[in-house]
């Protein structure tokens, strides 16, 4: 499901926009020249793939990127092709542990 969501350029651009900060559906839609129902369908695919979280705030729906899900999907993809990538999260944890030990 994640790769289906990532296969569309509009959905990839939505994820890029959400990297900066959470945004409402209206704010996101303003970046695209498509109808509201089309954008709603894109948001639904991203939610179904668990790449974004949505929260109702008054009359608006605010979307937020779920980076850990995206990271895991991309790491799984690279592993399937035999590419060796370091897990950045593990590297950060190890760096923090080493700093505590040396302090």
C-alpha positions in Angstrom: 0.0 0.0 0.0 2.9 2.4 0.8 4.4 2.1 -2.7 1.0 2.6 -4.3 0.7 5.9 -2.3 4.2 6.9 -3.3 3.6 6.1 -7.0 1.7 9.3 -7.6 3.6 12.6 -8.0 0.8 14.6 -6.3 0.9 12.4 -3.2 4.7 12.6 -3.1 4.5 16.4 -3.3 1.9 16.4 -0.4 4.5 14.4 1.7 7.2 16.9 0.8 5.0 19.8 1.9 4.2 18.0 5.2 7.9 17.6 5.9 8.0 21.3 6.8 5.0 21.3 9.1 1.5 20.0 9.6 -1.0 21.6 7.2 -4.7 21.7 6.7 -6.4 20.1 3.7 -7.1 23.6 2.3 -3.5 24.7 2.7 -2.3 21.6 0.9 -4.9 21.9 -1.8 -3.8 25.4 -2.6 -0.5 24.0 -4.0 -2.3 21.9 -6.7 -4.6 22.7 -9.6 -7.0 19.8 -9.0 -10.5 19.6 -7.6 -11.3 19.1 -3.9 -12.7 15.6 -4.5 -9.4 14.6 -6.2 -7.3 16.0 -3.3 -9.6 14.1 -0.9 -8.9 10.9 -2.7 -5.2 11.6 -2.5 -5.5 12.2 1.2 -7.4 9.0 1.7 -4.7 7.0 -0.1 -2.0 8.5 2.1 -4.1 7.8 5.3 -4.7 4.3 4.2 -1.0 3.7 3.6 -0.5 5.1 7.1 1.9 7.8 5.8 -0.1 10.7 7.3 -2.2 11.3 10.3 -5.2 13.5 10.2 -6.9 15.5 13.0 -10.2 17.4 12.8 -9.7 21.0 14.1 -13.0 22.9 13.9 -14.0 22.8 10.3 -10.5 21.9 9.1 -8.7 18.6 8.8 -5.0 19.0 9.6 -2.5 16.5 8.1 0.8 15.5 9.6 3.5 13.3 8.1 4.2 10.0 9.8 7.9 9.9 9.0 8.7 6.6 10.8 6.3 4.7 8.5 7.9 6.3 5.5 11.4 5.5 6.8 10.5 1.9 7.4 9.0 1.5 4.0 12.1 3.0 2.3 14.4 0.9 4.4 12.5 -2.2 3.5 12.6 -1.3 -0.2 16.4 -0.8 -0.1 16.8 -4.1 1.7 14.8 -5.9 -0.9 17.3 -4.8 -3.5 20.3 -5.7 -1.3 21.3 -2.1 -0.7 23.0 -1.4 2.6 21.7 1.7 4.3 22.4 2.7 7.9 19.5 3.2 10.1 19.8 6.9 10.9 17.7 6.4 14.1 20.0 3.7 15.4 23.0 5.9 14.6 21.5 8.8 16.6 20.7 6.6 19.6 24.3 5.2 19.5 25.8 8.6 19.3 23.7 9.8 22.3 24.8 6.7 24.3 28.4 7.3 23.5 28.2 11.0 24.6 26.7 10.0 27.9 29.4 7.4 28.6 32.2 9.9 27.8 30.7 12.7 29.9 
